[in-house]
Amino acid sequence: MSIKNIVIVGGGFGGIYTYKTLRSLSLPRDVKLTLIDQKNHFLFTPLLPEVAMGGLDQHNVVEPLREIIQGRDTFVQGTLKQISETEKKIILEDGSEISFDVLILGLGAKTFFFNTPGAEEFSFTLKSLDDAVVLRNHTIDIFEEASRENNSQLKEKLLRFVIVGGGPTGVELAGEAADFMFSTLDKLHNNIHKKEIDIVLVNAAPKLVGMFQEKLQSYAQLALRKVGVRVLNGVMVTGVDAEGIVFKDGTRLDSKTVVWAAGVSPQSFVCETLRFDKGRVCVNESLQTKEHKNIFVVGDMSFIENPEAKIYPQTAQVAKQQGIHTAHNIKNLITDKNLLPFVYKEKGLLASLGRFDAIAQIKNFTFTGFFAWFLWRTIYLFNFASWKKRLRILSDWTLGFFTKRDTSRL
Ligand SMILES: Cc1cc2nc3c(=O)[nH]c(=O)nc-3n(C[C@H](O)[C@H](O)[C@H](O)COP(=O)(O)OP(=O)(O)OC[C@H]3O[C@@H](n4cnc5c(N)ncnc54)[C@H](O)[C@@H]3O)c2cc1C
């Protein structure tokens, strides 16, 4: 196959690692790489809960994509609308067209609301940098409003912070929220007492963070309870409105803040011949679509169709490994070698539980408490691409030991 034009759509974990690995593989000089993303930055999602709760400056968890791409390669800021696989071109929302010989799709996922009435309209989400900033501003606003409120029922509703979803995002956000509200916001508002703040983590599953070993699930539950988070396990939310949530049994929990941290679904674009399963694009074991051998799919949006293959979790680790693997396979395609099947090597699982606490599961070892938290921070810091951002995050974290979280409304 003659390959001159490689186009990567999506500058997230999957797309960026495909790009970086391709660049390190000494491709023929006439091969052109184009990276396309609707945003002009790469977002380090694992640190979003900290941004949303004033622990990190939002600028420090993103890297400009133009600083990542090298030399003659092109970056295009644009949103994929359609793929015309027969004409080997993609069409962006502004109508511009970009041709490809090989296309890599790594568009990630968006929040899925399980068709819960009102959830999309009335919940906050935590998928993008904008989401984190909006949630941070809203949290600061409700404390301002609550501090002026004399009606106890309204004050209760303002100071109740509901998170739906007991996976890593929900758990990490709950831990961060507890630290932000109980150690910073309550101290800045004389007429708000700790006892009036109610952080509720609503989880449909019987235990939190189901992918971790059972003892770590129990640890996470206990740790969150200790810092003041109310955990409701085995509870289904069937509706969300402007005044709170409704449970399956018809009871309600009033709140002015509902964060939906449960479920992901694919990004929308048009491509008539690709097949989807459970909302992800079906690919073979080499991450190629079965219909078009020159289209690869990596990260959250790819689904390996093989009854024996595991369904890989939608995590940055999987996306990164798939990106690296796909780059090697594309090199094989260029040099007429066989493509290799993707095999995921899990390096471990980590989840932060707020200040100085976390759970970690690495091979057969498990860690909790301060050591796990230190591990979590160190591993994420070194996963960040540039030294500039690593140093800035380190400085934010170091300052965080001695100072309150940032409560300036942006
Ligand atoms: C709050 C939060 C915390 C998380 N914590 C962890 C964690 O601790 N550990 C872990 O392993 N995973 C974590 N994850 C999951 C992890 O972020 C994802 O699994 C990973 O980002 C998937 O990589 P990806 O390349 O598939 O997609 P993404 O990294 O989401 O990248 C997709 C890219 O595609 C772009 N895009 C989307 N649609 C279009 C379009 N139509 N046109 C052009 N560009 C488009 C987006 O702008 C984005 O840059 C977390 C996720 C969230 C939301």
The ligand as a Tripos MOL2 file, in Angstrom:
@<TRIPOS>MOLECULE
LIG
   53    58     1     0     0
SMALL
NO_CHARGES

@<TRIPOS>ATOM
      1 C1        -12.2190   13.1230   34.9270 C.3       1 LIG1
      2 C2        -11.5250   11.9490   34.3210 C.ar      1 LIG1
      3 C3        -10.5390   11.2860   35.0250 C.ar      1 LIG1
      4 C4         -9.8900   10.2050   34.4550 C.ar      1 LIG1
      5 N1         -8.9110    9.5790   35.1790 N.ar      1 LIG1
      6 C5         -8.2260    8.5650   34.6170 C.ar      1 LIG1
      7 C6         -7.1580    7.9620   35.3190 C.ar      1 LIG1
      8 O1         -6.8510    8.3400   36.4550 O.2       1 LIG1
      9 N2         -6.4780    6.9510   34.7120 N.ar      1 LIG1
     10 C7         -6.8060    6.5180   33.4450 C.ar      1 LIG1
     11 O2         -6.1350    5.6050   32.9270 O.2       1 LIG1
     12 N3         -7.8210    7.0590   32.7700 N.ar      1 LIG1
     13 C8         -8.5400    8.0860   33.3050 C.ar      1 LIG1
     14 N4         -9.5750    8.6550   32.6270 N.ar      1 LIG1
     15 C9         -9.9610    8.0920   31.3230 C.3       1 LIG1
     16 C10        -9.0840    8.6360   30.2090 C.3       1 LIG1
     17 O3         -9.1340   10.0490   30.2080 O.3       1 LIG1
     18 C11        -9.5570    8.1470   28.8640 C.3       1 LIG1
     19 O4         -9.6990    6.7500   28.8740 O.3       1 LIG1
     20 C12        -8.5490    8.5420   27.7920 C.3       1 LIG1
     21 O5         -8.4630    9.9450   27.7270 O.3       1 LIG1
     22 C13        -8.9620    7.9860   26.4320 C.3       1 LIG1
     23 O6         -8.0620    8.4340   25.4690 O.3       1 LIG1
     24 P1         -8.5820    8.7110   23.9940 P.3       1 LIG1
     25 O7         -7.3870    9.0730   23.1880 O.co2     1 LIG1
     26 O8         -9.4420    7.6080   23.5360 O.co2     1 LIG1
     27 O9         -9.5440    9.9720   24.1390 O.3       1 LIG1
     28 P2         -9.2560   11.4200   24.7370 P.3       1 LIG1
     29 O10        -8.0290   11.4460   25.5470 O.co2     1 LIG1
     30 O11       -10.5360   11.8310   25.3580 O.co2     1 LIG1
     31 O12        -9.0050   12.2900   23.4440 O.3       1 LIG1
     32 C14        -9.9730   12.4900   22.4620 C.3       1 LIG1
     33 C15        -9.6000   13.7240   21.6720 C.3       1 LIG1
     34 O13       -10.4460   13.7950   20.5280 O.3       1 LIG1
     35 C16       -10.8930   15.1240   20.3570 C.3       1 LIG1
     36 N5        -12.1670   15.0550   19.6360 N.ar      1 LIG1
     37 C17       -13.3330   14.5370   20.0690 C.ar      1 LIG1
     38 N6        -14.2730   14.6200   19.1040 N.ar      1 LIG1
     39 C18       -13.6730   15.2010   18.0520 C.ar      1 LIG1
     40 C19       -14.1220   15.5450   16.7410 C.ar      1 LIG1
     41 N7        -15.3630   15.2720   16.3190 N.pl3     1 LIG1
     42 N8        -13.2370   16.1440   15.9040 N.ar      1 LIG1
     43 C20       -11.9650   16.4220   16.2900 C.ar      1 LIG1
     44 N9        -11.4850   16.1020   17.5240 N.ar      1 LIG1
     45 C21       -12.3330   15.4900   18.3810 C.ar      1 LIG1
     46 C22       -11.0020   15.6650   21.7650 C.3       1 LIG1
     47 O14       -10.9090   17.0870   21.7680 O.3       1 LIG1
     48 C23        -9.8090   15.0060   22.4540 C.3       1 LIG1
     49 O15        -8.6430   15.8020   22.3860 O.3       1 LIG1
     50 C24       -10.2360    9.7470   33.1650 C.ar      1 LIG1
     51 C25       -11.2360   10.4220   32.4450 C.ar      1 LIG1
     52 C26       -11.8660   11.5080   33.0130 C.ar      1 LIG1
     53 C27       -12.9310   12.2340   32.2180 C.3       1 LIG1
@<TRIPOS>BOND
     1     1     2 1
     2     2     3 ar
     3     2    52 ar
     4     3     4 ar
     5     4     5 ar
     6     4    50 ar
     7     5     6 ar
     8     6     7 ar
     9     6    13 1
    10     7     8 2
    11     7     9 ar
    12     9    10 ar
    13    10    11 2
    14    10    12 ar
    15    12    13 ar
    16    13    14 ar
    17    14    15 1
    18    14    50 ar
    19    15    16 1
    20    16    17 1
    21    16    18 1
    22    18    19 1
    23    18    20 1
    24    20    21 1
    25    20    22 1
    26    22    23 1
    27    23    24 1
    28    24    25 2
    29    24    26 1
    30    24    27 1
    31    27    28 1
    32    28    29 2
    33    28    30 1
    34    28    31 1
    35    31    32 1
    36    32    33 1
    37    33    34 1
    38    33    48 1
    39    34    35 1
    40    35    36 1
    41    35    46 1
    42    36    37 ar
    43    36    45 ar
    44    37    38 ar
    45    38    39 ar
    46    39    40 ar
    47    39    45 ar
    48    40    41 1
    49    40    42 ar
    50    42    43 ar
    51    43    44 ar
    52    44    45 ar
    53    46    47 1
    54    46    48 1
    55    48    49 1
    56    50    51 ar
    57    51    52 ar
    58    52    53 1
@<TRIPOS>SUBSTRUCTURE
     1 LIG1         1 GROUP 0 **** ****
